[in-house]
Every structure is written in structure tokens, then in C-alpha cells.
């Protein structure tokens, strides 16, 4: 196996450039770090362009059919964005999501800017089988911080990105769009069973009037304690669970 | 009103020392920043020792009966632990919690070390009316990072702290102790209605065998998606909601 040891090697420079959103967009590729996260991407059918391993780490046997290169410690440090580099880094072609299936619903994030919040919410959506995630503006889901916060849960997700000013009408005609709002919405147990789009607004401003008007439903978490509201990650996590619970009621109860 | 402008002033040095846990413990006081958080503490009956305001901020009229001092910009920067100082800082006597009411249940954190997680979980507990929080080891709940993550929700909470090696038997004889576990526990809708202690383990190791054995119940969140587990803050947030939903079912349904 080749050993990549020079920081001047153009491949190193190319891979390093994928730390930046504009280069990820231009070349349609993304860096993934860590054995488990890379495994998850391979299992989900993502196409690896390069898989790099530090000299001292073991080669997982299931990876042998893929394009592998060993890298020196210096190269690993150059390419890693983790505080403690794992020794495993891969470049994958940015996966094309399946076409939007509006009838299946999923998670919708409008201008959610904190990478930790976006990653956490994608992880929760994956945990509760909202397998489509639609982002309007906000954090780049393929940035290191977002990917890290998803803890490997992004690989199985269908992630769709639109500009911040696009309308929610892209999702019309299928599952109802359900806005999570601090007050005045339905409580989770009163939601009609079935799939829906859970629509969350930005950390600072929530959802604007126009987007609110496009949503067929409004959901409010009952919050009896003396707390004004939870942050978008916590409220969204609970809402993913609450929506999942509504759906799973359908499957266990005898409904027509 | 006095103006505190010298960084050498012993009061400034005393207040600055409250950034450290050992001085908070020794003098039984805690620093709170931000107008809303200070208001919350005053409303909850906490006793202020000093309230300091920057020269340019407004004095809330409800504070006039309290011990107020103006501080210079330099003093404000010295005393603040926020990235953008609000201009409001107060030292409060560390409140003595009401005696543990074992029959009322609440949130129990065992060796939860990340201040953000502890703060987030206290905020969720407050939101869903688990108003007692019992900490065994882990992060200092009166550190700036924890207080900040609670977003003001700590003031109404009864917070009890014990050493990491203390037993859960302190909570015996009242509401059942319910351990949140990744697999093998009851699902939320099957929980018997009523108050309980929600027991969460550390980020790295969860709950040990001994503590698990002391819990009368085990709870597992249904998680159908391809996600190994959620982190303790998210799983705990959802569990607070799920436990609250169980309780609120009792009050709306006709039970004997």
C-alpha cells in the first residue's frame, strides 16, 4: 500500500481543501473521520474516493476492496479536524439523495445555524425513523462539526438542501407540514396518526409568518414548569420522539 | 450608588474567587450573570449578597430594595464568565434545598460530567416538573457553564448534591427509582402512572451494576432507527417528557 507522507502532495492539499464548504460544493465530495463513521457510509452505499489510514491503525477486512492509502502521522494531523485524530479519514462523493418523497415526511430545519444543533437533530431524526431531512439554509450538514454531532447517524439519512429563502411549498401535497411552536399548537397526543414533516425554525427567531402559514399543523410540547422554552435541539428531539410515538400508536392499535 | 472601579478592591477579588468551585463551597455563595437569571433567583426567594450593574445598564425597578453597586467596564470584564458580558452580575448565598421529598421523585444524575449536559437536563427537568434534582458526583451545578446551560431554569429547582460513591438508597422508600437504559427496559407508555426518580448514568459508562440493582424500574426509549443510542442529554430530555406524559395521563383520564 502507498504511503502518503508529504504535506506538499497534491492529494493531501486536495483533501485538506474539503475542510471548506465551497470546495466540498465545487468537487461534490466530503471528508469523513473515524472507523465507525466510515463503515456506516460504506454500508449505506456511499462511494469512497480515497480511504486513508495512519501507519499504526488496523485495516478493517471489509475495506480491502476500496481505494486505500496509508498516511504518515503528519498527514493525519493535517487532514483531521478531530481533537484526537482517529487515524481513519475518507473522502466520499457527496451522495445524491433519493428524490423527495413528500408523502413520507421527515425533519425540516429552517435556518438552524448551530452545527451541534443540526447534528443532534439529524441523529434524533434517524433514531425515530424520520429518514428524510430537508434543510433550508443554516449549517452545512457536511461540515465536520455537524457530522461529528450526528455520531454516524447521517449515512442512512436522505439529506436535501435548499436556499434559506426557498418556500416550504416544495414539500406540499404529501404528509402534513407540522410547525413546532412554543405556544398555541396541538399537544402531541392529539395529532392524527401518520407520517408528517416536523418543521423547526432558527435558534434566534423560530419560524417566520410566511412559513408558519404554509404549515397545515402546529405542535406545542406541554411544558408545565416555569421554563420559557427549550432550545431547538432539545425541543426538536422531544418532538421527534412524540411524533414517532403517534405513528407507532397506529401500528399497535387496530385502526382502519 | 457606589462605583466599583478598582480591580484591587477586595470585594472584586472575593467575587472573582467565586469562579472557582472550592471558594463557592467555602463561602457558600454563587455568582449569577444576566438580568433574567438574577430576576429568576430573586423571584425564587434566593438571598442576594451583592448585585453589580455596569454603568451603562438600566436598573430594574424591582431590584431597588437589594444591595446594589455600580461597576466599571473593567470590573465587569474581570467578573464576567460570559463571552459577551451582560452588565449584570450578582452573588447569592447558595440556597439550601428543601429536605428531600422521596415520595415526589425527580431527576437523578450519576457522574454526569459535561456541564452542558447537566445544565440542559436541569432545564428539561424544570420544564417537565421534575422539581427535585439529585446529583451524585459529576459537574458542579453552580459553575457558570452549568448555570448558563439551564437558561435560568435552576432557580426554582431543589438541587441536592452527594459524593459520587454515595448509594441511591438515599432515595429509597418513596417514588420508584427508574433507570434509563439503552436496552431491555420498559417502554414509556407501559410505566405505571405517578411520580418517579429518573436515574441517568455517566456519559461514558452509564449506570453501574450496583446502582442498577437499586432501581425498581428500567426504562428504554423505543428507537427503531439505525442509531446505537442518543447521548445522555437527548435521551434524558426525551425521558423527562415521556415520564411527564405518563403522569399527565393520570390527571386527564378517569383513574380510581
Interface residues (C-beta under 8 A of the other chain):
Chain A: X120 X123 X124 X125 X126 X127 X128 X129 X131 X151 X152 X153 X156 X188 X189 X221 X222 X223 X224 X225 X226 X227 X228 X230 X231 X233 X234 X237 X238 X241 X242 X244 X245 X248
Chain B: X120 X123 X124 X125 X126 X127 X128 X129 X131 X151 X152 X153 X156 X188 X189 X221 X222 X223 X224 X225 X226 X227 X228 X230 X231 X233 X234 X237 X238 X241 X242 X244 X245 X248
